């Protein structure tokens, strides 16, 4: 199954909810949501800086990942994104295909 990087930022209201519930319940909620779409949560951490929460999950397909992202972000409590992660083998395959491509950069 494809892997995705999960990143999220809490809004002020979401942060208030997090303060009230604690982090463990939010991780459990994320796990349940991902599993309901046939995926699995490999890890999730809270952080400070650019993102409030980061993690890695497996999802059956991009549509399932997009559904999770939409469901969470539509609440307005946290803005979340799921970014596809690419394996070394997939990059090897892409590199092999790219070698045969012709591209003219702008202005050349």
Backbone as a ProteinNet text record, in pm:
[ID]
protein_1_A
[PRIMARY]
XXXXXXXXXXXXXXXXXXXXXXXXXXXXXXXXXXXXXXXXXXXXXXXXXXXXXXXXXXXXXXXXXXXXXXXXXXXXXXXXXXXXXXXXXXXXXXXXXXXXXXXXXXXX
[TERTIARY]
84.2	0	88	42.3	118.2	125.7	238.7	258.8	235	190.1	165.2	222.4	279.4	321.6	200.2	168.9	56.2	113.1	60.2	100	-26.1	-28.2	-145.3	-112.3	-199.7	-189.2	-325.1	-325.3	-448.8	-486.6	-616	-667.4	-678.8	-717	-733.8	-836.7	-948	-1051	-1000.5	-925.8	-868.3	-769.4	-691.4	-595.7	-668	-779.7	-859.4	-910.6	-956.7	-1002.5	-890.8	-773.4	-657	-620.3	-622.9	-594.6	-694.4	-819.9	-923.6	-917.7	-882.8	-884.6	-749.5	-643.1	-510.4	-472.5	-346.3	-294.3	-328.9	-331.6	-355.2	-489.2	-591.6	-724.3	-727.5	-649.1	-645.7	-572.1	-465.9	-395	-487.6	-560.9	-656.4	-762.7	-809.7	-910.3	-852.4	-730	-665.2	-649.1	-605.2	-587.4	-721.3	-827	-958.7	-1006	-986	-1028.9	-952	-821.6	-738.4	-774.5	-792.9	-829.8	-967.3	-1058.8	-1193	-1189.3	-1079.6	-1062.7	-972.5	-939.2	-856.7	-707.8	-668.7	-527.5	-476.3	-353.2	-295.3	-204.7	-203.4	-119.5	10.7	122.5	251.6	305.4	295.7	341.7	279.2	266.6	219.5	278.8	326.2	389.3	335.7	330.7	303.8	437.3	433.6	555.8	524	625.9	605.5	700	660.3	733.4	638.2	679.8	597.5	469.1	474.2	357.8	329.1	200.5	161	159	139.3	132.9	190.4	268.6	327.2	318.1	308.9	302.7	317.3	312.1	318.4	207.9	134.4	30.6	37.4	-24.7	-45.4	-192.7	-220.9	-359	-372.3	-491.6	-507.1	-487.2	-520.6	-510.4	-520.3	-495.6	-497.6	-636.4	-740.3	-875.7	-908	-863.4	-884.9	-807.8	-685.6	-605.5	-671.5	-720.1	-787.3	-914.8	-986.4	-1108.6	-1078.2	-971.7	-931.6	-895	-816	-775	-896	-988.9	-1109.4	-1195.2	-1212.3	-1295.7	-1240.3	-1108.8	-1047.4	-1049	-1003.4	-994.7	-1131.6	-1235.1	-1369	-1425.3	-1366.7	-1415.7	-1374.6	-1270.1	-1220.9	-1134.6	-1114.4	-1035.2	-887.4	-859.3	-719.9	-711.7	-607.4	-581.1	-477.6	-515.7	-429.7	-399.1	-282.4	-248.2	-181.7	-206.8	-142.4	-63	66.8	157	206.9	193.8	243.9	394.6	437.1	578.5	622.3	740.5	789.6	907	902	1010.1	1132.9	1246.5	1369.8	1352.5	1282.1	1259.2	1173.5	1075.7	993.2	1074.5	1164.8	1253.3	1347.5	1397	1481.1	1405.8	1280.6	1199.4	1175.6	1146.4	1124.2	1251.9	1365.5	1493.9	1520.3	1490	1508.3	1422.1	1300.3	1211.1	1254.8	1301.9	1340.6	1460.8	1548.9	1669.2	1635.3	1519.8	1480.3	1394.6	1368.8	1283.1	1364.8	1308.8	1370.6	1288.6	1357.5	1291	1375.8	1311.2	1379.6	1340.5	1437.5	1404.3	1364.2	1286.6	1244.9	1365.8	1355.6	1460.7	1581	1578.3	1697.7	1671.8
-118.7	0	124.1	229.2	353.9	417.7	480.8	553.8	702.5	771.1	914	981.5	1100	1185.6	1266.2	1262.2	1336.9	1459.3	1576.5	1699.7	1777.1	1838	1914.2	2033	2131.8	2252.1	2280.7	2291.7	2319.4	2466.5	2492.3	2628	2660.1	2781.4	2818.6	2727.3	2701.9	2613.7	2471.7	2423.8	2289.9	2277.8	2382.2	2381.4	2376	2447.3	2441.8	2299.9	2235.4	2097.3	2002.9	2023.9	1942	1960.1	2082.8	2108.3	2036.2	2030.6	1965.7	1814.3	1757.2	1611.5	1545.4	1618.2	1558.2	1497.5	1466.1	1416.8	1273	1186.8	1044.2	1019.3	1091.4	1070.3	1116.3	1218.3	1266.1	1166	1106.1	1002.5	883	844.4	733.4	764.6	889.9	930.1	922.6	970.4	963.8	818.6	733.3	590.8	529.4	556.6	501.3	547.9	675.6	730.8	665.4	655.7	594.9	448.2	375.8	234.5	215.2	309.9	298.8	306.2	360.5	368.2	257.2	160.1	47.3	70.9	179.9	210.8	174.1	214.2	193.5	312.1	349	457.5	398.1	433.4	380.7	458.3	590.5	672.3	810.7	878.1	1015.2	1083.8	1205	1282.6	1424.7	1483.7	1626	1697.5	1817.9	1894.8	2042.3	2121.3	2265.4	2321.9	2429.2	2484.7	2497.7	2451.6	2466.5	2384.6	2264.8	2177	2141.8	2121.7	2082.8	1932.1	1860.6	1714.7	1658.8	1551.8	1486	1335.4	1263.6	1118.5	1053.1	921.6	841.4	737.3	722.8	620.3	549.9	433.8	360.9	373.5	396.2	402.8	316.6	260.6	173.3	245.8	376.2	450.8	600.6	680.2	825.9	879	817.2	863	846.5	736.9	715.2	817.6	847.5	948.4	1085.4	1118.7	1247.6	1255.3	1144.8	1143.2	1172.9	1113.6	1139.7	1286.6	1338.9	1478.3	1571.5	1544.5	1627	1619.4	1498.7	1481.1	1560.1	1555.3	1625.4	1775.8	1819.6	1963.2	2030.4	1957.2	2016.4	2054.7	2003.8	2040.8	2181.8	2233.6	2365.5	2369	2254.8	2249.5	2225.1	2161	2132.9	2127.1	2185.3	2177.3	2068.3	1967.2	1850.6	1828.9	1771.2	1731.7	1595.4	1517	1387.7	1394.1	1374	1382.7	1243.1	1200.9	1068.4	1057.5	944.9	916.3	816.3	835.6	756.7	671.6	543.8	453.3	474.1	424	430.5	355.9	244.3	165.9	243.7	318.5	399.9	512.9	571.7	675.5	615.8	493.4	425.7	409.2	365.6	347	480.4	584.7	717	769.5	747.1	791.8	724.1	594.6	522.5	579.8	616.6	676.5	817.6	892.6	1032.2	1043.3	943	946.7	955.6	903.2	900.5	1020.3	1110.4	1224.3	1344.7	1418.7	1542.3	1659.1	1753.6	1870.6	1993.4	2098.6	2224.6	2319.7	2363.8	2455.8	2592.9	2666.6	2799.1	2887.2	2960.6	3056.3	2997.5	2868.5	2811.6	2784.3
0	0	0	-65.9	-67	72	97.7	222.8	200.1	304.9	298.8	422.4	401.9	511	554.8	684	739.9	809.3	775.5	843.6	877	994.7	1033	1120.3	1112.9	1193.9	1256.8	1388.4	1460.4	1449.1	1435.4	1446.6	1595.1	1627.6	1769	1835.5	1768.1	1825.1	1839.4	1741.7	1750	1864.5	1886.5	1997.8	2131.4	2141.2	2265.4	2289	2183.6	2195.2	2235.4	2177.9	2211.9	2358.6	2406.6	2547.7	2638	2595.7	2675.6	2673.2	2557.4	2540	2561.4	2534.7	2539.2	2405.9	2392.1	2265.3	2233	2332.5	2306.7	2240.3	2284.3	2224.4	2079	2045.1	1907.4	1817.2	1869.5	1792.5	1770.9	1875.4	1862.8	1758.3	1755	1656.5	1515.4	1498.2	1366.8	1322.1	1414.1	1382.4	1337.9	1412.5	1378.5	1241.4	1213.2	1085	970.3	984.2	879.8	860.7	970	961	898.9	920.3	861.8	709.3	654.9	509.9	457.4	543.9	501.7	513.6	583.2	598.8	736.6	763.9	896.1	928.9	1055.9	1103	1155.2	1091.9	1135.3	1254.7	1249.4	1361	1349.4	1463.2	1464	1585.8	1564.8	1670.2	1669.9	1786.8	1798.7	1787.8	1735.4	1719.6	1736.7	1744.3	1741.6	1638.8	1579.4	1466.4	1350.4	1235.9	1115.3	1121.2	1178	1186.6	1332	1362.9	1497.9	1515.9	1405.6	1411.1	1281.6	1292.7	1175.5	1195.1	1086.1	1096.4	961.1	962.8	841.2	848.8	739.1	732.3	597.9	593.4	468.4	434.1	307.7	261.4	136.6	114.2	-2.6	-135.9	-139.4	-264.6	-235.7	-338.4	-323.7	-289.6	-342.4	-313	-164.1	-104	39	120.7	79.5	148.8	137.8	19.7	0.4	83.8	95.6	176.4	322.7	375.6	514	530.7	439.3	445.6	441.5	352.8	341.6	467.2	520.2	639.7	757.5	775.7	889	865.7	750.1	724.2	720.6	681.1	672.4	808.6	917.6	1050.8	1089.9	1027.6	1061.2	1186.6	1251.7	1375.2	1348.3	1238.4	1201.8	1049.7	995.4	852	831.8	757.1	741.1	593.2	567.7	431.5	436.2	334.3	317.5	187.5	197.4	83.1	48.7	-78.1	-116.1	-93.1	-40.2	-21	-127.7	-181	-293.8	-247.1	-276.8	-237.1	-325.9	-279.3	-359	-490.8	-487.2	-609.5	-709.9	-660.1	-750	-811.6	-733.9	-787.9	-891.7	-865.2	-963.8	-1095.4	-1087.3	-1208.2	-1278.9	-1200.2	-1258.9	-1323.9	-1259.3	-1315.3	-1448.6	-1455.8	-1581.5	-1692.4	-1661	-1760.7	-1796.6	-1699	-1722.3	-1814.6	-1813	-1896.5	-2044.5	-2083	-2223.7	-2263.8	-2171.8	-2200.9	-2248.4	-2338.9	-2386.1	-2331	-2269.7	-2214	-2240.8	-2289.9	-2312.6	-2201	-2118.6	-2010.5	-2066.6	-1988.8	-2035.4	-2068.2	-2175.2	-2211.6	-2280	-2309.2	-2375.3	-2521.8
[MASK]
++++++++++++++++++++++++++++++++++++++++++++++++++++++++++++++++++++++++++++++++++++++++++++++++++++++++++++

